Amino acid sequence: MNVADRIKTYAQLMRLDKPIGILLLLWPMLWGLWFAAQGFPDGQVLVIFVLGTVLMRSAGCVINDFADRKIDPHVERTKSRPMAAGRVSSREALSLAAGLSFCAFLLILPLNQLTILLSVPALFLAGSYPFTKRFFAMPQAYLGIAFSFGIPMAFAAQTHSLPPLIWILMLANLFWVIAYDTAYAIVDKPDDLKIGIKTSAITFGQFDVLGVMVCHTCFIAIMLVIGQMQQMNLAYYAGLMAASGLIAYQYTLIRNRDRALCFKAFLHNNWVGMTVFAGIALDFLLFPH
C-alpha cells in the first residue's frame, strides 16, 4: 500500500468521509458554549473546541473499530471497514488513536485547569464506550454521556465554572443520543442478535420505535425547561418547535423498521441539532441577555 492509499485508508478508519458523527458531537457542544457565553463565545475557545471535536470523534471511531474488529466482518453495514477488511493492523489503529488523542490534548493546553482536568474523564468515556456493547444492555446511554462531555468542558473553558445548567443540558442530550442511536441500532438489529452483542434496540424489543420517540420527547421537554430557566425568547422556542417537526418526520421513517429508512432517520438528526443551535444562537443575537 503506497502512502496515498494509506492516508485514504486512515481517513476512512477515522470516518472523515462520513462526518455525521462529528456533527452530532458538535451541536451539543455548541449549545453549551453559546449558553455559557450568553451568545458570544471567545473565538479561541470556539476554534479549539471545533477542532477538538473532529479529533476526538476520529479517535473514537478508530477505537470503536479496534474493539469491533472481530464483530464488524459479520455485520453487513460494517464488513468493508478498513480493520474488518484487514487493511489496517491493530497496532496501526492503536497508534493512530493515541496520536489523535494526544493532538486533542495539546489543543486544550492553552485553556484553564478545570477544562484540562475534565478532558481526562472525557477521554476515558470515548475510549471505553465501544467495549460496553459486550455487557451493558443500554450502551447508547453510555454513548450519550460520552457525547455530552463537550458541554461541561465548554462551560469550564468559557466561564471557569460548572453551573447546574450543564447537568440539565447533558440530560437533554443524553435522551437525544439514545433516541438517534437507537434508530441507528435498528439498522443492525438482525446482525446484532446473531452475534450476541447488546444495543438499546434489542433491549427495547418490540417497543424500539416507541423508545426512540419517548426519548426524543424527553429531549424536547427538557430543552423547554432550560428555556424557562434561561429566560429564552421566541427564537429559541421556534427552534424547538421546528426540531419537533423534524422529529415527527423521523417517526414516519422508522415506524416500519425499514433498515434503510432507519439509517436515513439517524442521519436526519444533524438537522435537529442544527435547528436547536440556530434557535439558541438567534435568540441570543436578537434578545441579548
C-alpha positions in Angstrom: 0.0 0.0 0.0 1.5 3.3 -1.1 1.4 6.5 1.1 -1.6 8.0 -0.7 -3.6 4.8 -0.2 -2.6 4.5 3.4 -3.7 8.1 4.1 -7.0 7.4 2.4 -7.4 4.2 4.4 -6.7 6.0 7.7 -9.2 8.7 6.8 -11.8 6.0 6.2 -10.9 4.5 9.6 -11.4 7.9 11.2 -14.7 8.2 9.2 -13.7 11.6 7.8 -15.7 10.5 4.7 -18.8 10.2 6.9 -18.9 13.4 9.0 -22.3 12.7 10.6 -20.6 11.7 13.9 -18.6 14.9 14.0 -21.8 16.9 13.6 -23.8 15.0 16.2 -20.9 15.6 18.6 -20.5 19.2 17.6 -24.1 20.5 18.1 -24.5 19.8 21.8 -21.0 21.3 22.5 -22.1 24.4 20.6 -25.4 24.6 22.6 -23.3 24.5 25.8 -20.8 27.1 24.6 -23.5 29.5 23.5 -25.3 29.2 26.8 -22.1 29.6 28.7 -21.1 32.7 26.8 -24.7 34.0 26.6 -24.4 34.1 22.8 -20.9 35.4 22.2 -18.2 32.8 22.9 -14.5 33.5 22.9 -13.0 33.0 19.4 -10.0 30.9 20.6 -12.3 28.7 22.7 -14.6 28.1 19.7 -11.8 27.2 17.4 -10.2 24.8 19.9 -13.4 23.0 20.6 -14.4 22.6 17.0 -11.0 21.2 16.1 -11.1 19.1 19.3 -14.5 17.7 18.4 -13.1 16.5 15.0 -10.0 14.9 16.6 -11.9 13.1 19.4 -14.6 11.8 17.2 -11.9 10.5 14.8 -10.1 8.8 17.7 -13.3 7.4 19.0 -14.1 5.8 15.5 -10.6 4.2 15.4 -11.0 2.7 19.0 -14.5 1.6 18.0 -13.3 -0.3 15.0 -10.4 -1.8 17.0 -12.9 -3.0 19.7 -15.2 -4.4 17.0 -12.5 -5.9 14.7 -13.9 -9.4 15.2 -17.5 -8.3 15.0 -17.6 -6.0 12.1 -16.8 -8.6 9.4 -20.1 -10.3 10.3 -22.3 -7.2 10.0 -23.5 -6.2 6.6 -23.1 -2.5 7.1 -19.5 -2.7 8.6 -17.8 -5.6 6.9 -16.0 -3.3 4.4 -14.5 -1.0 7.1 -10.6 -0.9 7.0 -10.0 -3.1 10.0 -12.8 -5.5 9.2 -11.3 -5.9 5.7 -7.8 -6.4 7.1 -6.3 -3.3 5.6 -5.2 -1.8 9.0 -3.5 -3.7 11.8 -4.4 -3.4 15.5 -1.0 -1.8 16.2 -1.7 0.9 13.5 -5.1 1.6 14.8 -4.0 2.0 18.4 -1.1 4.2 17.4 -3.5 6.4 15.3 -6.0 6.7 18.2 -3.2 7.6 20.6 -1.9 10.2 18.2 -5.3 11.8 17.6 -6.0 11.9 21.4 -2.6 13.5 22.1 -3.2 16.2 19.5 -6.6 16.9 21.1 -4.9 17.2 24.5 -2.3 19.6 23.1 -5.2 21.7 21.7 -6.7 22.4 25.1 -3.4 23.2 26.9 -3.9 27.0 26.5 -7.2 26.7 28.4 -7.8 26.7 32.1 -7.0 23.9 34.6 -10.6 22.9 35.0 -11.1 22.3 31.3 -7.9 20.2 31.2 -9.0 18.1 34.2 -12.3 17.4 32.5 -10.5 16.1 29.4 -9.4 13.0 31.4 -12.9 11.5 32.0 -13.9 12.7 28.5 -11.1 10.6 27.1 -11.9 7.6 29.3 -15.6 7.7 28.2 -14.7 8.0 24.5 -12.2 5.1 24.7 -14.3 2.7 26.8 -17.7 3.1 25.1 -17.0 0.6 22.3 -16.5 -2.2 24.8 -19.8 -1.6 26.6 -21.7 -3.4 23.9 -20.5 -6.7 25.4 -22.1 -6.4 28.8 -24.3 -3.3 29.1 -28.0 -3.6 28.0 -28.1 0.1 27.0 -24.7 1.1 25.5 -26.4 4.1 23.9 -26.9 5.7 27.3 -23.1 5.4 27.9 -22.5 6.9 24.5 -24.9 9.7 25.5 -22.7 10.6 28.5 -19.6 10.5 26.3 -21.3 12.7 23.6 -22.4 15.1 26.3 -19.0 15.8 27.8 -18.3 18.7 25.5 -21.0 20.6 27.4 -19.2 20.9 30.8 -15.9 21.3 29.1 -17.3 24.3 27.1 -18.7 25.9 30.2 -15.4 25.3 32.0 -13.4 26.9 29.2 -15.7 29.9 28.8 -16.7 30.6 32.4 -14.2 28.7 34.6 -17.2 27.2 36.4 -19.7 24.3 36.2 -23.2 25.7 36.9 -26.2 23.4 37.5 -27.4 24.2 34.0 -24.8 21.9 32.5 -26.2 18.8 34.1 -29.7 19.5 32.8 -28.3 20.2 29.3 -26.3 16.9 29.5 -29.5 15.1 30.5 -31.4 16.5 27.5 -28.6 15.5 25.2 -28.4 12.0 26.8 -32.1 11.4 25.7 -31.4 12.8 22.2 -28.4 10.5 21.8 -30.3 7.4 23.0 -33.1 8.3 20.5 -31.0 8.7 17.4 -28.5 5.9 18.2 -31.4 3.5 18.8 -32.7 4.3 15.4 -29.2 3.5 14.2 -29.2 0.3 16.1 -32.4 -0.8 14.5 -30.4 -0.9 11.2 -28.0 -3.6 12.6 -30.6 -5.4 14.8 -30.8 -8.6 12.8 -26.9 -8.9 12.7 -26.5 -7.9 16.4 -29.0 -10.5 17.5 -27.0 -13.2 15.7 -23.7 -12.0 17.1 -25.0 -11.6 20.6 -24.0 -8.0 21.4 -26.2 -5.7 23.3 -28.0 -2.5 22.0 -30.9 -0.4 23.1 -32.9 -1.5 20.0 -32.6 -5.1 21.3 -33.3 -4.1 24.9 -36.4 -2.2 23.9 -37.6 -5.2 21.9 -40.9 -4.7 20.2 -41.0 -1.2 21.7 -37.9 0.1 20.0 -39.7 2.7 17.9 -41.7 3.8 20.9 -38.5 4.0 22.9 -37.0 6.3 20.2 -39.9 8.7 20.3 -40.2 8.8 24.1 -36.5 9.7 24.3 -37.0 12.4 21.6 -40.0 13.7 23.6 -37.9 13.9 26.8 -35.2 15.7 25.0 -37.5 18.4 23.7 -39.3 18.7 27.1 -36.0 19.2 29.0 -34.9 21.8 26.4 -38.2 23.6 27.1 -37.4 23.6 30.8 -33.9 25.0 30.0 -35.6 27.8 28.0 -37.6 28.8 31.0 -34.6 28.6 33.3 -32.5 30.8 31.0 -35.4 33.2 30.2 -35.1 32.5 26.5 -37.3 34.2 24.0 -39.3 33.5 20.8 -36.4 32.4 18.6 -35.4 29.7 21.0 -38.8 28.2 21.2 -39.3 28.5 17.4 -36.1 26.4 17.0 -37.5 23.8 19.4 -40.8 23.8 17.5 -39.0 23.2 14.2 -36.9 20.5 15.8 -40.1 18.8 17.0 -41.5 18.8 13.4 -38.3 17.2 12.2 -38.6 14.5 14.9 -42.2 13.9 13.9 -41.0 13.3 10.3 -38.4 10.8 11.6 -41.3 8.8 13.1 -42.6 8.3 9.6 -39.2 6.9 8.6 -38.7 4.5 11.5 -42.2 3.3 12.2 -42.0 0.2 9.9 -38.4 -0.5 10.9 -37.1 -0.4 7.3 -33.4 -0.6 7.7 -32.6 2.0 5.0 -35.2 4.4 6.3 -34.0 4.0 9.9 -30.5 4.9 8.8 -31.9 7.9 7.0 -33.6 8.9 10.2 -30.3 8.6 12.1 -28.6 10.9 9.6 -31.5 13.3 9.7 -30.7 14.2 13.3 -28.0 16.5 12.1 -30.8 18.8 11.1 -32.4 18.5 14.6 -29.2 19.5 16.3 -28.6 22.3 13.8 -32.1 23.7 14.3 -31.8 23.7 18.0 -28.5 25.5 17.8 -29.9 28.0 15.3 -32.7 28.8 17.8 -30.2 29.3 20.6 -27.8 31.5 18.6 -30.6 33.6 17.0 -32.2 34.1 20.4 -29.1 35.5 22.0 -28.4 37.6 18.9 -31.9 39.2 18.8 -32.6 39.3 22.5 -29.2 40.0 24.3 -29.4 38.7 27.9 
